[in-house]
Amino acid sequence: MRSSDRVTLEDVARAAGVSRATASRVVRGDTGVTAKKMKAVRAAVDSLGYIPNSAARALVSHRTGTVAVVIPEPDQMIFSDPFLTQTVLEISSALDAADIQLVMVFADQAGHGRRAAKYLRNGSVDGAIVISHHRFSGQVEAIVSTNIPVVFIGRPVSRQTHNSWVDLDNVSAGRLAAVHLLDRGVRRPAIITGPLDMVAAHDRLRGFRDVMAGEGIDPLLLEGAFTSDSGRAAGEALAPRIESGEVDGVFASSDLMALEALRAWRERGLRVPDDVALVSCDNTPQAAAADPPLSSIDNPTDVLGRTATDMLRSILDETWDGQPVLVPARLVVRGSC
């Protein structure tokens, strides 16, 4: 056989001394083939360098071998938010280990959402993993209406309708941040939330407020957007209140916002933690590398990405137990508080 020729299943069968049907069953991973024949076929596959035709395999299995990762956020946020980028990398790694191709689907606007839903509906992918979704956006509803298997990273607004999700225990995250600030002597706290049409932002706020209310404290609230710009704006708005002593501790609901607030305070000559204590959430590498390093709630992208991928595969294989996964919150204490 010339090296330029494509190795076929017939070549494998001939080299193994079995029928084409038997070779096909071994390549597909079917049972019912004797150990001797299975060994012969696998040896032929290895020696000939046979690569199964993915299109033919898809016809047999009714699978494309492709999974979509859908992020209903602006493009610039997807590529600038370390939590999002690291989560996508973890999903990609988990899919690659299972020999599944990842495709990115952007759905940040109504038109994009409809186009994304149309793409998902046309049979191009086996399922989808949705990261970062908002209440009332319409994109998630459009994606779910495609009737392909969908797993969410981040609890959906309607748990009754969508139970296939994995998320950080964000209520506990807010509580941990509040308890830590109180333990450090903070009595005039503020919180920079994420967008409150997102469950994660709402839950972190709820946990934070619950603990503070138990101490008779009503924290100052500034709504951010899990973006650098909103963190900068919140930091600038808080600076005079820190200078006057009105605020002595801050929980920023993401590292990205915390880092920009920290930068704004430094430009005003304010010191963390001497003038204001700071706790954030996500525990990204950027938080650990900050000056001072940020105390941050760990939002483990490796666990979230791997668990979401495993859940989607179990749904496709019809072995899913029907239960969502809530990841425990953990505070990593560093120099900012």
N, C-alpha and C positions, 0 to 999 in steps of 0.2 A: 504493500500500500504506500502511495506517495504521501509525504508529510503534508502536502498541500491539500489532500483530500479530506473531506469532512468525515469523521468517524460516525457510522450509523449504528442503530440498534442491531441491524442484521450482522454487522461486523462483530459486535460483542457476542451475539448468539453463536456465530460460527466459531469464534475463538474459544468460547466456553464449552462448545459441544452440546448446546441445548437449543430448544426451539425459540423462535422470536418471542412467542407468548410468555415463555418462562423467563427469558431475559427481561421482558417488559415488567413482569410482576416483581422481580427482584429490584429493578431500578425504581419502581414506584413505592417500594417498601411493603408490598403486600405479603401476608403470611401464606402458608400452604405450599411452600417450596422447600424441598429437602435441604438439609444443611450442606450437603456435598455440592448440589447445584448452585446454592446461594454463594458458596465460597468460590466456585469456578467463575460465576458471573462477575462477582466483585473483583476478582483478580484480573479478569479481562477488561473491565471498566478502567482499572488503575493502569494496566499496561498499555492500553490503547489511548488513554486520555479522553475517554468518551464523556461528553457533556450533554445531558438531557436537554431536549428542545423545550424551552419554557412555554412556548405557545401550545405545543402538543400536550404538555403536562397540564396546562391550565384547562384544556378541553376535557381532559379526563377528570381532574379534581374539582372543576368549576371554581378554581382559585386563580387570581392574577399574580399572587406572590408580592403584592404591593399594598402598603398602608399609607394613608394620608395623615399628615400632622397639620391640623387646622388651627390658626391663631387669629382670632378676630380683633386684631390690634393694628395700628398704623405701622407701615413697614419700618420707619425709623425707630420705633420703640422695640420691635422684634430684634433688631440688630444692635441696639444699644443697651438693652436691659440684660444684665449678666444672668439673672435667674432664668429668663426665657431662653437665652442662647444655650446655657448649660443644660437645661431640661431637654431641649431638642437634641443636643449631643448625646445625652444619656439614652434617649429613646432610639436614636440612630444606632448606637452601640448594641442595644438589646435586640433590635430588629436584625442587625447585621449578623449577630450570633445565631439567629434563627433562619438566615438566608432569605430575609424579606427586605424588599426595596422600600425606602422611604421617599415620599414626595411631599413637598411643602405646598400648602394651599393657603393663600391669603384671603381674608374675608373681613376686612375692617370697615367696609362701607356697604350700604344696602345693595349696590350694584355688584360689588365683589361677592357678597353673600349669596346672591341669586346665581351668579356664575359658578361659585364654588359648589353650591348644591347641585347644579346641573351637571358639573363634572363628576361629582361623587355618585350621582344617580345613574350615569351611563355605563357603569360596570368596570370602570378603570381601576378601582381599588377594592380590596376585600373588606376594609373597615377604616375607621378614622379615630384619631386621638385628638381631642380638642383641648387646647391650653388657653386659659385666660379669657373668660367670657363675662358678658355684662347682662344685667337685667334689662328687659325691654328692647334689646338691640335688634331682634328679629333674625340675626344670623344663625344663632344656635337652633332656633325653631326650624329654620329652612334646612339646616344640616340634618337634624333629627328626622325631618319629614322624608328624607331620602330612603329611610328604612334599611340602611346598611348598619352593621354593628358599630356603635359609637361608645368610646370611653372618654370620660372627662378627667382632666387633671385640674382640680378645683371643684368643690361641690356645686352642682347646678342649683338654681333657685328653687326648682320644683323637685324635691327628692322623691315625691310620690310617683312622678312620671319617669324620672331617670335615676336609676339606682346604680348604674355602672360608673362609679367615680372613685378616685383616690385623692386625698387631700390632707394637708397638715391640719392638726387640731388647732384652728386659728383662735377659738375662744380661749383655750389654754395658753396660747402664745401671748394674747393680750394680758391674761392674768399674770403670767410669769414676768412680763415686762413691768407691770404695775407693782408687784410684790418686790421686785429687785430695786426699783426706784425708791419705794418706801423704806426698804431695809437700808438704803444709802442715805436716808434722812430727807428725801425730797418730800415737800409738803405743798408745793405750788406747781403741779405738773401741767404739761400741755401734751397733746397728741396730734401728730400729723398723720391723718388717715390716708388710705387709698381712696379711689372713687367709690362712693357708698352705694353705687348700683352693682357692685361686685360683692359676692358673699364673703370672700376672704377679708376684705376691708371692713365690712359690717361686723363680722364675727370678732376680729381683733379689737375693734372699738368696744364691742359689747363686753368682752372679757376684761378689758382695761377699766372700763367704767364700773363694772360690778365690784371689782376690788377696791377702787377708789371710793365708791359710794359707801362701802362698809366702814371706811375711815372718815366719813362725813366730808369727803372732798369731791368737788365738781371740776374736773379738768377742763382747761381751755382746749377748744377743738378747732383745728384748721384742716379743711379737706384738701388733700392732694390728689395726684393722679398716678402714683407709682412711676413718675418720670423725674428726670433731672430738673427740668424747668420748674415743676411744681414744688420740688424740694427746695430749690433756690428761693422761690417766692415765699414759701413758708418760713424759711430761715431768716430772710430779710424782715418779714413781718414780726417775727418773734424777737429779733435782736433788741429793740428798745425795751421790750417787756423784761428781757433778761437783765439788761443794764439797770433797770429800775428795781429789780428784785421781785417783780410780779410773777416771774416764772423761774423755777430753779431746777427743773428736770423735764426732759422731753422723750417721748416714745415716738420715733419715726417708723411708720409701718412697713418700710422697705429700706434696705441698705442704700439703694440708689438715691432716695430722697434724703436720707441721713447724711450721706457724703456731701451733697450739695448744700445742705443746711450748715454742716460743719465748715465748709469753705466760706460761706457767707459770714458766719460768726468770726472766723479767724480774721477776715478782712476788716471787721469792726474792732479787733483787738480782744475779743472774748475768748476765754480759754475753757476747754473741755478736758477734765470734768470740774475744774476749779470754780468757774462761773456758772456752769450749767451741766448737769449730768445728761448723758445721752444713751439710749438703748434703741436698737433697730431690729429689723427682722429680715431674714434670708440667709445670713451667715455666708455670704459670698467671699471669694478670695480678696476682693477689693476692700471688704470690711476689715479683714484681718490685716491688710497692708496699710490701712489708714493711719494717720497720726493725729491723735492717739488711735490705737486699734479699737474697733467698735465692739462693745458687748452686743451680741445679736442672737436672736432666736434662730436656731438651725431649721432651714426649710430644705430637707435633703433631696436634691435633684436626682441623685442616683437611685434612691428608694422610689421616688415618685415615678421616674421614667421607666424603671424596670417593672414596677408593679402595674403600671398602666398597660405596658406592652404585654405582660403575662396575662392580665385580665382580658385584653382584647383577643389574644390567641385562644384563651379558654372559651370565650364566647363563640369564636369561629369553630372551635372543636366540639362545641355543645357540652362542655364540662364545667362551665362557670357555676359557682355555688350561689350566685344571685346576690352576694353581699358586697357593699362598698368597703373601702379600706380607709381608716382614719389613722394617720401617722402621728405618734405622740410628739408634742413640742418639747424642745430642750434648749435651755439658755446657755450660750457660750460666753463666759464672763471675760472681759478684757479691760483695757485701760480707760474707756470712755465713761464708765460708771461702775 
